[in-house]
Amino acid sequence: MKDIRWADLIIVMEEKHRQRIRAEFRDEMRYKAIEVLAIEDRYQFMDPELIDEIRAVVDSLLEL
C-alpha cells in the first residue's frame, strides 16, 4: 500500500491486474493514474524479450 500512496502512475501488464488493484485499494486508487501495457503474461521471469517489450512501451509512456 505504501507504494500506491507515493506513486503518480501505476503500470500493470494486464487489465485483470488493474481491476485487482482498484478493487483491493479502492480508496488509495481514487486519484491515481493506472496504465495497462497489454502485455500477455506468457513469459518466463526476466525473459529478455519481455524486458525489451516492457521498455519499449514504458519509454513511450514516459516520453523518454
MDTraj code that builds the backbone (N, CA, C; nanometers):
import mdtraj as md
import numpy as np

residues = "MET LYS ASP ILE ARG TRP ALA ASP LEU ILE ILE VAL MET GLU GLU LYS HIS ARG GLN ARG ILE ARG ALA GLU PHE ARG ASP GLU MET ARG TYR LYS ALA ILE GLU VAL LEU ALA ILE GLU ASP ARG TYR GLN PHE MET ASP PRO GLU LEU ILE ASP GLU ILE ARG ALA VAL VAL ASP SER LEU LEU GLU LEU".split()
xyz = np.array([
    [0.0819, -0.1192, 0.0000],
    [0.0000, 0.0000, 0.0000],
    [0.0861, 0.1252, 0.0000],
    [0.2016, 0.1225, 0.0642],
    [0.2894, 0.2397, 0.0657],
    [0.3301, 0.2795, -0.0750],
    [0.3569, 0.1800, -0.1599],
    [0.3960, 0.2092, -0.2978],
    [0.2851, 0.2830, -0.3721],
    [0.1627, 0.2447, -0.3478],
    [0.0498, 0.3093, -0.4140],
    [0.0368, 0.4530, -0.3674],
    [0.0567, 0.4785, -0.2420],
    [0.0409, 0.6145, -0.1898],
    [0.1364, 0.7140, -0.2526],
    [0.2617, 0.6743, -0.2766],
    [0.3580, 0.7713, -0.3294],
    [0.3608, 0.7762, -0.4815],
    [0.3015, 0.6784, -0.5473],
    [0.3098, 0.6701, -0.6935],
    [0.2217, 0.7746, -0.7616],
    [0.2738, 0.8323, -0.8692],
    [0.1941, 0.9195, -0.9556],
    [0.1279, 0.8378, -1.0661],
    [0.1966, 0.7325, -1.1074],
    [0.1488, 0.6458, -1.2145],
    [0.1788, 0.5019, -1.1763],
    [0.0811, 0.4163, -1.1949],
    [0.0981, 0.2743, -1.1696],
    [0.0844, 0.2036, -1.3044],
    [0.1804, 0.1166, -1.3339],
    [0.1822, 0.0474, -1.4621],
    [0.1673, -0.1021, -1.4367],
    [0.0700, -0.1627, -1.5065],
    [0.0457, -0.3065, -1.4941],
    [0.0488, -0.3693, -1.6325],
    [0.0635, -0.5000, -1.6371],
    [0.0738, -0.5691, -1.7653],
    [-0.0621, -0.6005, -1.8272],
    [-0.1610, -0.6352, -1.7442],
    [-0.2894, -0.6794, -1.7984],
    [-0.4051, -0.6080, -1.7290],
    [-0.5190, -0.6026, -1.7978],
    [-0.6386, -0.5386, -1.7435],
    [-0.6812, -0.6029, -1.6115],
    [-0.6649, -0.7347, -1.6001],
    [-0.7058, -0.8012, -1.4756],
    [-0.6225, -0.7515, -1.3568],
    [-0.4990, -0.7102, -1.3829],
    [-0.4156, -0.6547, -1.2756],
    [-0.4712, -0.5200, -1.2302],
    [-0.5141, -0.4370, -1.3258],
    [-0.5735, -0.3075, -1.2911],
    [-0.6990, -0.3295, -1.2062],
    [-0.7813, -0.4232, -1.2479],
    [-0.9058, -0.4490, -1.1753],
    [-0.8782, -0.4939, -1.0324],
    [-0.7808, -0.5808, -1.0147],
    [-0.7470, -0.6296, -0.8806],
    [-0.6964, -0.5165, -0.7914],
    [-0.6091, -0.4339, -0.8451],
    [-0.5534, -0.3228, -0.7664],
    [-0.6634, -0.2250, -0.7291],
    [-0.7468, -0.1887, -0.8254],
    [-0.8563, -0.0947, -0.7957],
    [-0.9537, -0.1525, -0.6924],
    [-0.9795, -0.2817, -0.6975],
    [-1.0710, -0.3444, -0.6027],
    [-1.0108, -0.3515, -0.4629],
    [-0.8839, -0.3881, -0.4551],
    [-0.8203, -0.4075, -0.3251],
    [-0.7811, -0.2761, -0.2570],
    [-0.7469, -0.1762, -0.3361],
    [-0.7001, -0.0488, -0.2810],
    [-0.7893, 0.0658, -0.3292],
    [-0.9158, 0.0476, -0.3109],
    [-1.0165, 0.1400, -0.3627],
    [-0.9912, 0.2853, -0.3237],
    [-0.9722, 0.3121, -0.1979],
    [-0.9513, 0.4496, -0.1525],
    [-0.8195, 0.5066, -0.2026],
    [-0.7139, 0.4273, -0.1956],
    [-0.5817, 0.4739, -0.2377],
    [-0.5759, 0.5031, -0.3873],
    [-0.6572, 0.4334, -0.4658],
    [-0.6538, 0.4465, -0.6114],
    [-0.7464, 0.5560, -0.6637],
    [-0.8180, 0.6209, -0.5761],
    [-0.9193, 0.7178, -0.6185],
    [-0.8633, 0.8229, -0.7156],
    [-0.7440, 0.8756, -0.6889],
    [-0.6878, 0.9826, -0.7729],
    [-0.5574, 0.9406, -0.8403],
    [-0.5393, 0.8131, -0.8613],
    [-0.4161, 0.7617, -0.9207],
    [-0.4378, 0.7214, -1.0654],
    [-0.3376, 0.7493, -1.1465],
    [-0.3393, 0.7037, -1.2853],
    [-0.2852, 0.5614, -1.2897],
    [-0.3494, 0.4779, -1.3690],
    [-0.3022, 0.3408, -1.3844],
    [-0.3064, 0.3072, -1.5336],
    [-0.1954, 0.2608, -1.5838],
    [-0.1806, 0.2318, -1.7260],
    [-0.1616, 0.0816, -1.7452],
    [-0.2340, 0.0265, -1.8414],
    [-0.2234, -0.1159, -1.8738],
    [-0.1360, -0.1293, -1.9986],
    [-0.0291, -0.2079, -1.9887],
    [0.0621, -0.2264, -2.1005],
    [0.0076, -0.3216, -2.2061],
    [-0.0905, -0.4020, -2.1706],
    [-0.1498, -0.5015, -2.2612],
    [-0.0443, -0.6005, -2.3105],
    [0.0390, -0.6453, -2.2191],
    [0.1390, -0.7477, -2.2478],
    [0.0937, -0.8759, -2.1789],
    [0.0717, -0.9791, -2.2575],
    [0.0260, -1.1057, -2.2013],
    [0.1309, -1.1654, -2.1080],
    [0.0822, -1.2315, -2.0056],
    [0.1702, -1.2958, -1.9087],
    [0.2079, -1.4345, -1.9590],
    [0.2938, -1.4380, -2.0610],
    [0.3331, -1.5647, -2.1230],
    [0.4843, -1.5831, -2.1224],
    [0.5531, -1.5002, -2.0496],
    [0.6987, -1.5032, -2.0481],
    [0.7522, -1.5647, -1.9190],
    [0.8743, -1.6124, -1.9258],
    [0.9453, -1.6571, -1.8061],
    [1.0030, -1.5336, -1.7363],
    [1.0331, -1.5471, -1.6101],
    [1.0910, -1.4390, -1.5312],
    [1.2175, -1.3865, -1.5987],
    [1.2252, -1.2558, -1.6153],
    [1.3410, -1.1851, -1.6724],
    [1.3732, -1.2266, -1.8154],
    [1.2742, -1.2716, -1.8880],
    [1.2918, -1.3068, -2.0287],
    [1.3361, -1.1806, -2.1034],
    [1.4473, -1.1858, -2.1759],
    [1.4959, -1.0670, -2.2468],
    [1.3929, -1.0071, -2.3438],
    [1.3133, -1.0926, -2.4053],
    [1.2084, -1.0449, -2.4960],
    [1.1040, -0.9627, -2.4195],
    [1.0667, -1.0107, -2.3021],
    [0.9718, -0.9383, -2.2177],
    [1.0298, -0.8038, -2.1743],
    [1.1525, -0.8038, -2.1317],
    [1.2173, -0.6798, -2.0872],
    [1.2184, -0.5770, -2.2002],
    [1.2521, -0.6208, -2.3207],
    [1.2525, -0.5298, -2.4356],
    [1.1134, -0.4742, -2.4627],
    [1.0131, -0.5610, -2.4540],
    [0.8753, -0.5173, -2.4795],
    [0.8297, -0.4172, -2.3736],
    [0.8577, -0.4451, -2.2485],
    [0.8202, -0.3529, -2.1408],
    [0.8902, -0.2194, -2.1588],
    [1.0189, -0.2228, -2.1849],
    [1.0946, -0.0975, -2.2029],
    [1.0372, -0.0131, -2.3161],
    [1.0055, -0.0756, -2.4257],
    [0.9528, -0.0022, -2.5408],
    [0.8221, 0.0688, -2.5062],
    [0.7326, -0.0014, -2.4404],
    [0.6030, 0.0562, -2.4060],
    [0.6176, 0.1620, -2.2972],
    [0.6928, 0.1318, -2.1927],
    [0.7078, 0.2258, -2.0810],
    [0.7828, 0.3515, -2.1261],
    [0.8855, 0.3357, -2.2073],
    [0.9572, 0.4529, -2.2577],
    [0.8634, 0.5469, -2.3329],
    [0.7748, 0.4900, -2.4134],
    [0.6798, 0.5751, -2.4868],
    [0.5797, 0.6418, -2.3924],
    [0.5414, 0.5720, -2.2858],
    [0.4516, 0.6320, -2.1861],
    [0.5161, 0.7483, -2.1127],
    [0.6430, 0.7313, -2.0811],
    [0.7154, 0.8324, -2.0041],
    [0.7828, 0.9359, -2.0930],
    [0.7716, 0.9171, -2.2243],
    [0.8313, 1.0070, -2.3220],
    [0.9792, 1.0263, -2.3009],
    [1.0519, 0.9113, -2.2909],
    [1.1973, 0.9170, -2.2727],
    [1.2677, 0.9173, -2.4066],
])
top = md.Topology()
chain = top.add_chain()
for i, resn in enumerate(residues, 1):
    res = top.add_residue(resn, chain, resSeq=i)
    for name in ("N", "CA", "C"):
        top.add_atom(name, md.element.get_by_symbol(name[0]), res)
traj = md.Trajectory(xyz[None], top)
